[in-house]
Amino acid sequence: MRDRFERSDDLYRYAQDLLPAMRAGDADATWMYSQVQDYCSSYASSPANYGRDTQAIAGMGLRTSAAMSAARNRVSARCARFSPNDDLSYASILGNRLRAAKAGNLAAEASLLTMDHPLQGDDGYIRDLIERVRNSLDPDAYFALSPRMGITSSGRRDFYGPVSGSQFSELAWQLAACRLGLPCGPNSVLMTNYCANGGICSQDPDQDFDGFVFDAAVPRQGATVLNGLVDSLVGGERTKR
């Protein structure tokens, strides 16, 4: 199911194919439908404006302009059949993730915490959720939880755990997700979202997320620290840089 999300050239068709299972209450189908919504929402809200913005970015001549416009063009192509009428709004995404979480999808449940709409708001539930994600070794759940484990949790490491509270910790959860099987290649959803939405783009079109992080996002002296955090999340040894 996840593999098709990564590979499909027509995410509208993929979303339509998910609908029967989603309407039947399938947790994984509902989660993946929300992933499509999230990926395509910026484009679908106004395809014409999205295209104009992409052209403007391409014409700026900045260091990241070519990569960012290429990523946005990839989003436009994959999401081309969506329109504002399809309701890819934040409220719709949140609603679908709530349904997926209640039906048992752990990644959706983790994403609700990062969206500040956890299934339950008490500290005991949140601690238990973090522990369940960590024990699951589910790459989607790791990645969904990662924003909450970054700067947002600063000053509360005693609550969120040792891999929390810094930009390094957010990256550690994301790199751990890659090591556990999340697609993190050059044109993956992860790399495309970073570049198309945030302007955080690799200058090497063949670089994966792991390579990009250690090449451009982490100072050399921080690599050992980050490697240690990743190893603590997934276990085992990683080739040191």
N, CA and C of each residue as an Amber inpcrd file, in Angstrom:
protein
   723
   0.8310000  -1.2030000   0.0000000   0.0000000   0.0000000   0.0000000
   0.8730000   1.2640000   0.0000000   1.8920000   1.2680000   0.8700000
   2.8140000   2.4020000   0.9350000   3.6370000   2.4930000  -0.3410000
   4.0220000   1.3380000  -0.8760000   4.8650000   1.3170000  -2.0670000
   4.1740000   2.0040000  -3.2380000   2.8860000   1.7860000  -3.3870000
   2.1690000   2.4180000  -4.4950000   2.0990000   3.9350000  -4.3100000
   1.9660000   4.3840000  -3.0750000   1.9790000   5.8220000  -2.7900000
   3.2920000   6.4450000  -3.2520000   4.3790000   5.7400000  -3.0400000
   5.6850000   6.2590000  -3.4490000   5.8660000   6.2350000  -4.9620000
   5.3240000   5.2160000  -5.6320000   5.6250000   5.0110000  -7.0490000
   4.5990000   5.5840000  -8.0140000   3.3770000   5.7680000  -7.5790000
   2.2930000   6.1140000  -8.5030000   2.5020000   7.4750000  -9.1610000
   2.2380000   7.5240000 -10.4650000   2.2580000   8.7950000 -11.1900000
   0.9070000   9.4940000 -11.1380000  -0.1140000   8.8110000 -10.6170000
  -1.4710000   9.3660000 -10.5610000  -2.0370000   9.1150000  -9.1670000
  -1.7850000  10.0540000  -8.2630000  -2.2350000   9.8700000  -6.8880000
  -3.7410000  10.0240000  -6.7410000  -4.3860000  10.6710000  -7.6940000
  -5.8470000  10.7430000  -7.6670000  -6.4310000   9.3390000  -7.8310000
  -5.9180000   8.5970000  -8.7970000  -6.3830000   7.2240000  -9.0120000
  -6.0730000   6.3580000  -7.7960000  -4.9000000   6.5180000  -7.2450000
  -4.5390000   5.7620000  -6.0460000  -5.5150000   6.0590000  -4.9100000
  -5.8370000   7.3330000  -4.7110000  -6.7820000   7.7110000  -3.6540000
  -8.1580000   7.1050000  -3.9050000  -8.6000000   7.1270000  -5.1640000
  -9.8970000   6.5350000  -5.4900000  -9.9070000   5.0330000  -5.2000000
  -8.7900000   4.3770000  -5.4690000  -8.7040000   2.9400000  -5.2150000
  -8.7020000   2.6220000  -3.7160000  -8.2840000   3.5800000  -2.8960000
  -8.2970000   3.3800000  -1.4480000  -9.6910000   3.5340000  -0.8380000
 -10.5650000   4.2520000  -1.5310000 -11.8500000   4.6350000  -0.9430000
 -12.7090000   3.4650000  -0.4670000 -12.8640000   2.3710000  -1.2430000
 -13.7180000   1.2820000  -0.7490000 -13.2540000   0.7330000   0.6000000
 -11.9460000   0.4870000   0.7330000 -11.4280000  -0.0170000   2.0070000
 -11.5550000   1.0350000   3.1020000 -11.3160000   2.2640000   2.7470000
 -11.4390000   3.3530000   3.7150000 -12.8700000   3.4480000   4.2400000
 -13.8360000   3.3820000   3.3390000 -15.2440000   3.4710000   3.7490000
 -15.6810000   2.2690000   4.5700000 -14.9650000   1.1600000   4.3970000
 -15.2600000  -0.0370000   5.1910000 -14.5700000  -0.0010000   6.5510000
 -13.8250000   1.0760000   6.8170000 -13.1900000   1.2380000   8.1160000
 -11.7800000   0.7090000   8.2260000 -11.1370000   0.4230000   7.0850000
  -9.7730000  -0.0890000   7.1160000  -8.8120000   1.0040000   7.5940000
  -8.0970000   0.7280000   8.6750000  -7.2300000   1.7410000   9.2930000
  -6.0740000   2.1370000   8.3870000  -5.4350000   1.1540000   7.7560000
  -4.2670000   1.4550000   6.9300000  -4.6490000   2.2340000   5.6760000
  -5.7710000   1.8650000   5.0560000  -6.2310000   2.5930000   3.8710000
  -6.5760000   4.0360000   4.2220000  -7.1840000   4.2370000   5.3750000
  -7.5510000   5.5920000   5.7970000  -6.3090000   6.4270000   6.0650000
  -5.3090000   5.8280000   6.6870000  -4.0400000   6.5200000   6.9290000
  -3.3770000   6.9080000   5.6150000  -3.3140000   5.9790000   4.6730000
  -2.6620000   6.2850000   3.4050000  -3.4410000   7.3330000   2.6190000
  -4.7570000   7.3120000   2.7130000  -5.5610000   8.3500000   2.0540000
  -5.1940000   9.7180000   2.6300000  -5.0240000   9.7880000   3.9370000
  -4.6380000  11.0680000   4.5490000  -3.2390000  11.4840000   4.1200000
  -2.3810000  10.5190000   3.8420000  -1.0390000  10.8280000   3.3500000
  -1.0990000  11.4570000   1.9590000  -1.9620000  10.9130000   1.1150000
  -2.1600000  11.5100000  -0.2090000  -2.7030000  12.9270000  -0.0680000
  -3.6790000  13.0980000   0.8020000  -4.2340000  14.4330000   1.0300000
  -3.1480000  15.4160000   1.4460000  -2.3160000  15.0060000   2.3670000
  -1.2530000  15.8750000   2.8690000  -0.2610000  16.2230000   1.7580000
   0.1190000  15.2380000   0.9710000   1.0930000  15.4320000  -0.1040000
   0.5580000  16.3780000  -1.1690000  -0.7130000  16.2560000  -1.4940000
  -1.2900000  17.0040000  -2.6170000  -2.0310000  18.2700000  -2.2020000
  -2.1520000  18.5400000  -0.9140000  -3.0280000  19.6320000  -0.4710000
  -2.5910000  20.9990000  -0.9770000  -1.3030000  21.2880000  -0.9620000
  -0.8380000  22.6100000  -1.4120000  -1.1650000  22.8270000  -2.8800000
  -0.9820000  21.7820000  -3.6780000  -1.3120000  21.8820000  -5.1010000
  -2.8140000  21.9940000  -5.3070000  -3.5800000  21.1220000  -4.6680000
  -5.0170000  21.0290000  -4.9410000  -5.7860000  22.2600000  -4.5010000
  -5.2910000  22.9820000  -3.5100000  -6.0150000  24.1640000  -3.0380000
  -6.1080000  25.2370000  -4.1100000  -5.1150000  25.2860000  -5.0130000
  -5.1430000  26.2220000  -6.1400000  -4.0750000  25.8200000  -7.1440000
  -4.3980000  24.8910000  -8.0530000  -3.4030000  24.4230000  -9.0130000
  -2.7500000  25.5470000  -9.8190000  -3.5380000  26.5400000 -10.2210000
  -2.9780000  27.6350000 -11.0240000  -1.9580000  28.4360000 -10.2230000
  -2.3040000  28.7690000  -8.9960000  -1.3720000  29.5220000  -8.1590000
  -0.1200000  28.7090000  -7.8380000  -0.3050000  27.4200000  -7.6150000
   0.8390000  26.5570000  -7.3360000   1.7940000  26.5650000  -8.5270000
   1.2390000  26.4700000  -9.7280000   2.0630000  26.4970000 -10.9250000
   2.7890000  27.8180000 -11.1050000   2.0980000  28.9200000 -10.8420000
   2.7400000  30.2330000 -10.9690000   3.8660000  30.4010000  -9.9520000
   3.6200000  29.9330000  -8.7390000   4.6660000  30.0180000  -7.7210000
   5.8830000  29.1850000  -8.1160000   5.6320000  28.0210000  -8.7010000
   6.7340000  27.1690000  -9.1450000   7.5520000  27.8650000 -10.2260000
   6.8810000  28.5020000 -11.1710000   7.5920000  29.2400000 -12.2160000
   8.4040000  30.3860000 -11.6280000   7.8340000  31.0690000 -10.6430000
   8.5470000  32.1780000 -10.0020000   9.7980000  31.6800000  -9.2900000
   9.6770000  30.5520000  -8.5980000  10.8320000  29.9750000  -7.9040000
  11.9170000  29.6010000  -8.9060000  11.5140000  29.0060000 -10.0210000
  12.4850000  28.6110000 -11.0440000  13.2410000  29.8110000 -11.5940000
  12.5760000  30.9570000 -11.6520000  13.1980000  32.1510000 -12.2150000
  14.0230000  32.9630000 -11.2480000  14.0490000  32.5780000  -9.9850000
  14.7790000  33.3640000  -8.9820000  16.2900000  33.2060000  -9.0750000
  16.7340000  32.0970000  -9.6270000  18.1690000  31.8820000  -9.7620000
  18.8960000  31.6240000  -8.4540000  18.1690000  31.1790000  -7.4350000
  18.8000000  30.8600000  -6.1620000  19.4570000  29.4810000  -6.2220000
  20.2580000  29.1930000  -5.2270000  20.9890000  27.9250000  -5.2100000
  20.0470000  26.7280000  -5.2200000  18.8970000  26.8810000  -4.5910000
  17.9500000  25.7660000  -4.4970000  16.8120000  25.8530000  -5.5160000
  16.8240000  26.8770000  -6.3680000  15.6800000  27.1050000  -7.2610000
  15.3990000  25.9240000  -8.1750000  16.4430000  25.3820000  -8.8040000
  16.2340000  24.2920000  -9.7600000  15.6770000  23.0550000  -9.0690000
  16.2600000  22.7040000  -7.9240000  15.8020000  21.5120000  -7.2080000
  14.3900000  21.7010000  -6.6700000  14.1000000  22.8900000  -6.1390000
  12.7800000  23.1300000  -5.5640000  11.7050000  23.1410000  -6.6370000
  11.9770000  23.7690000  -7.7690000  10.9830000  23.7840000  -8.8450000
  10.7760000  22.3810000  -9.4040000  11.8390000  21.5700000  -9.4620000
  11.6990000  20.1840000  -9.9260000  10.8260000  19.3800000  -8.9670000
  11.0270000  19.5740000  -7.6650000  10.2100000  18.8660000  -6.6700000
   8.7500000  19.2900000  -6.7720000   8.5160000  20.5850000  -6.9380000
   7.1430000  21.0770000  -7.0540000   6.4970000  20.5930000  -8.3510000
   7.2640000  20.5100000  -9.4180000   6.7240000  19.9660000 -10.6670000
   6.3590000  18.4940000 -10.5050000   7.1460000  17.7760000  -9.7140000
   6.8270000  16.3720000  -9.4480000   5.5100000  16.2650000  -8.6930000
   5.3030000  17.1260000  -7.7030000   4.0340000  17.1450000  -6.9750000
   2.8860000  17.4780000  -7.9210000   3.0700000  18.4910000  -8.7560000
   2.0180000  18.8960000  -9.7010000   1.6250000  17.7500000 -10.6200000
   2.6210000  17.0220000 -11.1140000   2.3400000  15.9220000 -12.0380000
   1.5950000  14.7830000 -11.3390000   2.0250000  14.4410000 -10.1350000
   1.4180000  13.3110000  -9.4310000   0.0260000  13.6460000  -8.8970000
  -0.2280000  14.9250000  -8.6360000  -1.4980000  15.3590000  -8.0370000
  -2.4070000  16.0470000  -9.0510000  -2.0880000  15.9390000 -10.3400000
  -2.7090000  16.7830000 -11.3660000  -4.2270000  16.6820000 -11.4350000
  -4.8040000  15.5630000 -11.0570000  -6.2480000  15.3930000 -11.2050000
  -7.0460000  15.8720000  -9.9940000  -6.3540000  16.3240000  -8.9670000
  -7.0490000  16.8910000  -7.8140000  -7.4190000  18.3430000  -8.0810000
  -8.4920000  18.7870000  -7.4270000  -8.9410000  20.1760000  -7.5430000
  -9.4060000  20.6500000  -6.1690000  -9.6960000  21.9510000  -6.0160000
 -10.1990000  22.4420000  -4.7240000 -11.4710000  21.7290000  -4.2660000
 -12.2470000  21.1860000  -5.1900000 -13.4910000  20.5010000  -4.8290000
 -13.2680000  19.1840000  -4.0880000 -12.0440000  18.6840000  -4.1130000
 -11.7680000  17.3890000  -3.4900000 -11.5390000  17.4760000  -1.9820000
 -11.4850000  18.6570000  -1.4360000 -11.3440000  18.8850000   0.0100000
 -10.1500000  18.1360000   0.5940000  -8.9820000  18.6640000   0.2850000
  -7.7550000  18.1480000   0.8910000  -7.3100000  19.0880000   2.0180000
  -8.2820000  19.6060000   2.7380000  -8.0350000  20.5930000   3.7830000
  -7.4160000  19.9590000   5.0260000  -6.8690000  20.8070000   5.8700000
  -6.3150000  20.3540000   7.1490000  -7.3790000  19.6300000   7.9660000
  -8.5880000  20.1770000   7.9900000  -9.6670000  19.5640000   8.7700000
  -9.9870000  18.1630000   8.2630000  -9.9710000  17.9830000   6.9400000
 -10.2480000  16.6690000   6.3720000  -9.1260000  15.6850000   6.6880000
  -7.8790000  16.1570000   6.5850000  -6.7300000  15.3130000   6.9290000
  -6.8090000  14.8880000   8.3890000  -7.0840000  15.8460000   9.2580000
  -7.1900000  15.5530000  10.6880000  -8.3010000  14.5450000  10.9600000
  -9.4480000  14.7300000  10.3130000 -10.5600000  13.8150000  10.5080000
 -10.2290000  12.4010000  10.0780000  -9.5580000  12.2570000   8.9410000
  -9.1940000  10.9250000   8.4680000  -8.1500000  10.2780000   9.3710000
  -7.2220000  11.0640000   9.8870000  -6.2190000  10.4960000  10.7880000
  -6.8420000  10.0970000  12.1190000  -7.8280000  10.8430000  12.5460000
  -8.5470000  10.4690000  13.7610000  -9.2530000   9.1310000  13.5650000
  -9.9000000   8.9630000  12.4110000 -10.5840000   7.6980000  12.1240000
  -9.5800000   6.5480000  12.0130000  -8.4540000   6.8010000  11.3490000
  -7.4390000   5.7580000  11.2050000  -6.8630000   5.3580000  12.5590000
  -6.6190000   6.3520000  13.4070000  -6.0600000   6.0710000  14.7310000
  -7.0350000   5.2640000  15.5760000  -8.2910000   5.6450000  15.5610000
  -9.2970000   4.9190000  16.3430000  -9.4780000   3.4950000  15.8330000
  -9.1890000   3.2910000  14.5420000  -9.3010000   1.9480000  13.9690000
  -8.0370000   1.1220000  14.1850000  -6.9880000   1.7550000  14.7510000
  -5.8160000   0.9750000  15.1310000  -4.5250000   1.2630000  14.4090000
  -4.4610000   2.3120000  13.5800000  -3.2130000   2.6200000  12.8840000
  -2.3120000   3.4600000  13.7890000  -1.1510000   2.9260000  14.1220000
  -0.2570000   3.5800000  15.0750000   0.3510000   4.8600000  14.5090000
   0.6960000   4.8590000  13.2210000   1.2650000   6.0690000  12.6170000
   0.2680000   7.2180000  12.6640000  -0.9870000   6.9230000  12.3870000
  -2.0170000   7.9590000  12.4670000  -2.1510000   8.4740000  13.8910000
  -2.0770000   7.5590000  14.8530000  -2.1780000   7.9590000  16.2580000
  -1.0100000   8.8720000  16.6390000   0.1950000   8.5300000  16.1680000
   1.3600000   9.3740000  16.4430000   1.2310000  10.7310000  15.7690000
   0.7020000  10.7430000  14.5600000   0.5610000  12.0110000  13.8360000
  -0.4110000  12.9470000  14.5440000  -1.4280000  12.3860000  15.1810000
  -2.3740000  13.2250000  15.9270000  -1.6760000  13.9480000  17.0740000
  -0.7180000  13.2910000  17.7040000   0.0410000  13.9460000  18.7680000
   0.8390000  15.1160000  18.2080000   1.4800000  14.9240000  17.0610000
   2.2700000  16.0140000  16.4770000   1.3790000  17.1430000  15.9660000
   0.1190000  16.8390000  15.6770000  -0.8340000  17.8620000  15.2430000
  -1.5560000  18.5110000  16.4260000  -1.1380000  18.1440000  17.6410000
  -1.7350000  18.6660000  18.8780000  -3.1970000  18.2740000  19.0460000
  -3.5510000  17.0920000  18.5200000  -4.8910000  16.5440000  18.7050000
  -4.7970000  15.0690000  19.0860000  -4.0730000  14.7550000  20.1840000
  -3.9340000  13.3420000  20.5600000  -5.2790000  12.7230000  20.9190000
  -5.3510000  11.4040000  20.7830000  -6.5890000  10.7150000  21.1440000
  -6.9530000  10.9720000  22.6020000  -5.9360000  11.0740000  23.4390000
  -6.1440000  11.4250000  24.8480000  -5.0720000  12.4410000  25.2360000
  -5.4090000  13.3460000  26.1360000  -4.4900000  14.4230000  26.4570000
  -3.6680000  14.2360000  27.7110000  -3.8870000  13.1580000  28.4530000
  -3.1710000  13.0130000  29.7230000  -1.7510000  12.5050000  29.5120000
  -0.8820000  12.8020000  30.4670000   0.5310000  12.4580000  30.3510000
   0.7600000  10.9580000  30.2430000  -0.0180000  10.1810000  30.9660000
   0.1500000   8.7390000  30.9200000  -0.0790000   8.1820000  29.5260000
  -1.1090000   8.6760000  28.8550000  -1.3850000   8.2230000  27.4950000
  -0.2410000   8.5920000  26.5600000   0.2620000   9.8280000  26.6650000
   1.3150000  10.2810000  25.7570000   2.5930000   9.4730000  25.9650000
   2.9580000   9.2260000  27.2140000   4.1290000   8.3830000  27.4840000
   3.9480000   6.9920000  26.8820000   2.7630000   6.4430000  27.0640000
   2.4790000   5.1040000  26.5350000   2.5440000   5.0880000  25.0110000
   2.0330000   6.1350000  24.3700000   2.0720000   6.2110000  22.9100000
   3.5080000   6.2400000  22.4090000   4.3500000   7.0670000  23.0260000
   5.7530000   7.1400000  22.6130000   6.4220000   5.7820000  22.7700000
   6.1350000   5.1010000  23.8630000   6.7160000   3.7810000  24.0970000
   6.2090000   2.7730000  23.0710000   4.9390000   2.8300000  22.7410000
   4.3920000   1.9050000  21.7420000   5.0050000   2.1470000  20.3680000
   5.2010000   3.4070000  20.0150000   5.8450000   3.7100000  18.7330000
   7.2600000   3.1570000  18.7210000   8.0020000   3.4210000  19.7790000
   9.3930000   2.9670000  19.8200000   9.4900000   1.4450000  19.7600000
   8.6190000   0.7700000  20.4700000   8.6530000  -0.6930000  20.4860000
   8.1610000  -1.3080000  19.1810000   7.3600000  -0.5600000  18.4380000
   6.7680000  -1.0960000  17.2080000   7.7780000  -1.2590000  16.0820000
   8.8150000  -0.4270000  16.0690000   9.7630000  -0.3580000  14.9510000
   9.0310000  -0.1430000  13.6250000   7.9230000   0.5630000  13.6780000
   7.1120000   0.8910000  12.5010000   7.6650000   2.1820000  11.8900000
   8.2260000   2.1200000  10.6790000   8.8520000   3.3200000  10.1150000
   7.8930000   4.4890000   9.9310000   6.6610000   4.2190000   9.5260000
   5.6850000   5.3000000   9.3750000   5.3900000   5.9640000  10.7160000
   5.2710000   5.1580000  11.7600000   4.9900000   5.7040000  13.0880000
   6.1720000   6.5090000  13.6090000   7.3850000   6.0200000  13.3850000
   8.5770000   6.7720000  13.7830000   8.5880000   8.1430000  13.1110000
   8.3540000   8.1520000  11.8090000   8.4150000   9.4270000  11.0960000
   7.2840000  10.3490000  11.5320000   6.1070000   9.8000000  11.7380000
   4.9670000  10.6180000  12.1560000   5.2080000  11.2610000  13.5160000
   5.9100000  10.5560000  14.3920000   6.1800000  11.0840000  15.7290000
   7.3250000  12.0920000  15.7430000   8.1960000  12.0510000  14.7440000
   9.4590000  12.8000000  14.7940000   9.3220000  14.2970000  15.0750000
   8.3440000  15.0160000  14.4950000   8.2770000  16.4510000  14.8040000
   8.0510000  16.7390000  16.2890000   7.3010000  15.8700000  16.9530000
   7.0310000  16.0730000  18.3750000   8.2880000  15.8390000  19.2100000
   9.2080000  15.0410000  18.6970000  10.3970000  14.6950000  19.4610000
  11.5400000  15.6760000  19.2340000  11.3140000  16.7050000  18.4370000
  12.3330000  17.7090000  18.1800000  12.2680000  18.8620000  19.1590000
  12.4330000  20.0780000  18.6400000  12.4640000  21.2800000  19.4710000
  11.1910000  21.4280000  20.3050000  10.0790000  20.9250000  19.7800000
   8.8000000  21.0300000  20.5030000   8.8800000  20.4450000  21.9080000
   9.6900000  19.4090000  22.0780000   9.7870000  18.7500000  23.3860000
  10.9710000  19.2560000  24.2060000  11.5760000  20.3530000  23.7890000
  12.7350000  20.9030000  24.5000000  12.4080000  21.1650000  25.9690000
  13.3420000  20.7710000  26.8320000  13.1610000  20.9770000  28.2580000
  12.3570000  19.9030000  28.9520000  11.9040000  18.8830000  28.1910000
  11.0740000  17.8290000  28.8000000  11.6070000  16.4340000  28.4500000
  12.9210000  16.2990000  28.4080000  13.5070000  14.9970000  28.0860000
  13.1310000  13.9420000  29.1150000  12.9230000  14.3650000  30.3500000
  12.5200000  13.4050000  31.3720000  11.1520000  12.8140000  31.0720000
  10.3510000  13.5490000  30.3120000   9.0120000  13.0840000  29.9450000
   9.0300000  12.3510000  28.6010000   9.6550000  12.9630000  27.5920000
   9.6200000  12.4040000  26.2380000  10.6870000  11.3450000  25.9830000
  11.7010000  11.2850000  26.8220000  12.7370000  10.2860000  26.6400000
  14.0440000  10.8920000  26.1720000  15.1180000  10.0870000  26.1610000
  16.4510000  10.6150000  25.8650000  16.6280000  11.1280000  24.4400000
  15.8550000  10.6060000  23.4830000  15.9890000  11.0870000  22.1000000
  14.8610000  12.0760000  21.8420000  15.0170000  13.2590000  22.4070000
  13.9940000  14.2950000  22.2860000  14.6040000  15.6460000  22.6320000
  13.9090000  16.7090000  22.2230000  14.2500000  18.0360000  22.6960000
  15.2090000  18.8410000  21.8610000  15.6370000  18.3260000  20.7040000
  16.5810000  19.0720000  19.8730000  16.3160000  18.7910000  18.4010000
  16.9370000  19.6090000  17.5390000  16.8200000  19.3620000  16.1050000
  17.4490000  18.0210000  15.7480000  18.5390000  17.6640000  16.4240000
  19.1710000  16.3730000  16.1940000  18.2140000  15.2290000  16.4950000
  17.4380000  15.3520000  17.5610000  16.5480000  14.2510000  17.9380000
  15.4430000  14.0580000  16.9050000  14.9220000  15.1500000  16.3490000
  13.9190000  15.0050000  15.2860000  14.5170000  14.2840000  14.0850000
  15.7270000  14.6870000  13.6930000  16.4030000  14.0160000  12.5820000
  16.6850000  12.5560000  12.9160000  17.0230000  12.2800000  14.1700000
  17.3190000  10.9000000  14.5690000  16.1100000   9.9960000  14.3680000
  14.9250000  10.4630000  14.7630000  13.7130000   9.6680000  14.5580000
  13.4450000   9.4660000  13.0680000  13.7160000  10.4810000  12.2560000
  13.4870000  10.3630000  10.8190000  14.4940000   9.4180000  10.1730000
  15.7590000   9.5340000  10.5510000  16.7680000   8.6170000  10.0230000
  16.5030000   7.1890000  10.4830000  16.0280000   7.0420000  11.7110000
  15.6630000   5.7070000  12.1910000  14.5340000   5.1300000  11.3470000
  13.5670000   5.9690000  10.9840000  12.4760000   5.5130000  10.1160000
  13.0260000   5.0160000   8.7860000  14.0070000   5.7260000   8.2440000
  14.6270000   5.2880000   6.9870000  15.3100000   3.9380000   7.1620000
  16.0450000   3.7810000   8.2420000  16.7360000   2.5170000   8.4880000
  15.7630000   1.3650000   8.6850000  14.5600000   1.6850000   9.1650000
  13.5520000   0.6470000   9.4030000  12.7150000   0.3380000   8.1700000
  12.9530000   1.0610000   7.0750000  12.2750000   0.7190000   5.8290000
  11.4660000   1.8050000   5.1660000  11.3630000   2.9950000   5.7680000
  10.6510000   4.0830000   5.0990000  11.3970000   4.4640000   3.8250000
  10.7010000   4.6180000   2.6930000  11.3790000   5.0470000   1.4720000
  11.9920000   6.4390000   1.6580000  13.2900000   6.5300000   1.4700000
  14.0120000   7.7840000   1.7140000  14.9610000   8.1070000   0.5660000
  14.6670000   7.5860000  -0.6240000  15.5090000   7.8110000  -1.7800000
  15.3720000   9.2070000  -2.3580000  16.0880000   9.4800000  -3.4420000
  16.1450000  10.8340000  -4.0080000  14.7880000  11.4360000  -4.3510000
  13.8680000  10.6590000  -4.9010000  12.5600000  11.1940000  -5.2860000
  11.4390000  10.7030000  -4.3780000  11.8000000  10.2720000  -3.1850000
  10.7980000   9.7800000  -2.2410000   9.8730000  10.8990000  -1.7950000
   8.7480000  10.5070000  -1.2210000   7.8190000  11.4890000  -0.6590000
   8.5250000  12.3520000   0.3800000   9.3530000  11.7260000   1.2110000
  10.0710000  12.4660000   2.2460000  10.9330000  13.5690000   1.6300000
  11.7940000  13.2080000   0.6820000  12.7010000  14.1920000   0.0690000
  11.9210000  15.2440000  -0.7140000  10.8680000  14.8210000  -1.3960000
  10.0600000  15.7700000  -2.1670000   9.3900000  16.7830000  -1.2510000
   8.8240000  16.3170000  -0.1410000   8.1540000  17.2330000   0.7830000
   9.1190000  18.2420000   1.3850000  10.2780000  17.7790000   1.8080000
  11.2670000  18.7000000   2.3620000  11.6030000  19.8010000   1.3560000
  11.7720000  19.4180000   0.1140000  12.2100000  20.3710000  -0.9050000
  11.0630000  21.2290000  -1.4150000   9.9540000  20.6130000  -1.8020000
   8.8380000  21.3530000  -2.4040000   8.1630000  22.2810000  -1.4100000
   8.0480000  21.8490000  -0.1620000   7.3090000  22.6300000   0.8350000
   8.1940000  23.5270000   1.6840000   9.4340000  23.0970000   1.9180000
  10.2940000  23.8580000   2.8180000  11.5200000  24.4630000   2.1880000
  11.7570000  24.1560000   0.9100000  12.9500000  24.6790000   0.2600000
  14.2360000  24.0580000   0.7680000  14.1270000  22.9190000   1.4680000
  15.3070000  22.2140000   1.9780000  15.6320000  21.1240000   0.9680000
  16.5300000  21.4390000   0.0610000  16.7510000  20.6050000  -1.1190000
  18.2160000  20.1970000  -1.2400000  18.4380000  18.9510000  -1.6040000
  19.7880000  18.4990000  -1.9080000  20.2280000  19.0650000  -3.2570000
  21.5030000  19.3920000  -3.3480000  22.0500000  19.8540000  -4.6200000
  22.4420000  18.6870000  -5.5240000  22.4060000  17.4880000  -4.9690000
  22.7110000  16.2710000  -5.7190000  21.4080000  15.5230000  -5.9660000
  20.9200000  15.4600000  -7.2020000  19.6300000  14.8180000  -7.4760000
  19.6100000  13.3270000  -7.1840000  20.7810000  12.7150000  -6.9800000
  20.8480000  11.2860000  -6.6990000  21.0590000  10.9870000  -5.2160000
  21.0010000  12.0180000  -4.3750000  21.2820000  11.8350000  -2.9540000
  20.0300000  11.4240000  -2.1850000  20.1820000  10.4530000  -1.2870000
  19.0540000  10.0490000  -0.4510000  19.0300000  10.8910000   0.8240000
  18.0310000  10.6430000   1.6740000  17.8590000  11.4770000   2.8610000
  19.0240000  11.3250000   3.8270000  19.4630000  10.0940000   4.0350000
  20.5900000   9.8530000   4.9300000  21.8170000  10.6360000   4.4740000
  22.1360000  10.5240000   3.1970000  23.2900000  11.2410000   2.6660000
  23.1410000  12.7420000   2.7790000  21.9440000  13.2300000   2.5200000
  21.6920000  14.6720000   2.5820000  21.8610000  15.2030000   4.0010000
  21.3240000  14.4810000   4.9770000  21.4190000  14.9340000   6.3670000
  22.8720000  15.0640000   6.7970000  23.6660000  14.0310000   6.5310000
  25.0520000  14.0560000   6.9910000  25.9440000  14.9420000   6.1250000
  25.5040000  15.2220000   4.9230000  26.2860000  16.0840000   4.0360000
  25.9990000  17.5590000   4.2740000  24.7250000  17.8940000   4.5180000
  24.3390000  19.3060000   4.5190000  23.6980000  19.8070000   5.8010000
  23.1410000  18.9270000   6.6040000  22.3520000  19.3910000   7.7510000
  23.0580000  19.2490000   9.0920000  24.1000000  18.4330000   9.1390000
  24.7540000  18.1460000  10.4120000  26.2430000  18.4730000  10.3110000
  26.7700000  19.3020000  11.2120000  28.2120000  19.5650000  11.2110000
  28.9750000  18.2840000  11.5160000  30.2010000  18.2020000  11.0240000
  30.9740000  16.9690000  11.1640000  31.0560000  16.4960000  12.6140000
  31.2360000  17.4500000  13.5290000  31.3730000  17.0580000  14.9280000
  30.0620000  16.5390000  15.5170000  28.9370000  16.8070000  14.8210000
  27.6570000  16.3250000  15.3160000  27.2680000  14.9640000  14.7820000
  28.0110000  14.4570000  13.7900000  27.6370000  13.1980000  13.1520000
  27.6670000  12.0310000  14.1340000  28.6950000  11.9980000  14.9850000
  28.8000000  10.9040000  15.9490000  27.6320000  10.9220000  16.9240000
  27.2650000  12.1250000  17.3720000  26.1290000  12.2540000  18.2860000
  24.8490000  11.7560000  17.6240000  24.6090000  12.1950000  16.3890000
  23.3900000  11.8030000  15.6880000  23.3690000  10.3090000  15.4200000
  24.5160000   9.7480000  15.0100000  24.5870000   8.3010000  14.8000000
  24.2160000   7.5420000  16.0680000  24.6970000   8.0420000  17.2020000
  24.3920000   7.3900000  18.4670000  22.9110000   7.4290000  18.7990000
  22.2680000   8.5550000  18.5110000  20.8310000   8.6710000  18.7540000
  20.0470000   7.7030000  17.8700000  20.4340000   7.6260000  16.6030000
  19.7450000   6.7130000  15.6840000  19.9240000   5.2700000  16.1450000
  21.1620000   4.9060000  16.4900000  21.4180000   3.5440000  16.9500000
  20.5930000   3.2050000  18.1860000  20.4260000   4.1830000  19.0720000
  19.6640000   3.9160000  20.2920000  18.1880000   3.6730000  20.0010000
  17.7020000   4.2090000  18.8870000  16.2920000   4.0300000  18.5220000
  16.0220000   2.7080000  17.8200000  16.9880000   2.2470000  17.0350000
  16.7300000   1.0420000  16.2390000  17.5810000  -0.1430000  16.6540000
  18.6240000   0.0940000  17.4560000  19.5060000  -0.9890000  17.8490000
  20.4910000  -1.3190000  16.7440000  21.4840000  -2.0850000  17.0740000
  22.4570000  -2.4890000  16.0800000  23.4710000  -1.4010000  15.8030000
  24.3520000  -1.6920000  14.9180000  25.4310000  -0.7690000  14.5790000
  25.2270000  -0.1960000  13.1890000  25.6750000   1.0190000  13.0200000
  25.5760000   1.6970000  11.7330000  26.9760000   2.0740000  11.2920000
  27.2170000   2.0370000  10.0080000  28.5170000   2.4560000   9.5040000
  28.7620000   3.9010000   9.8800000  29.8500000   4.1630000  10.5860000
  30.1230000   5.5070000  11.0630000  30.7050000   6.3580000   9.9470000
  30.3150000   7.6410000   9.9560000  30.8270000   8.5760000   8.9680000
  31.9800000   9.3600000   9.5700000
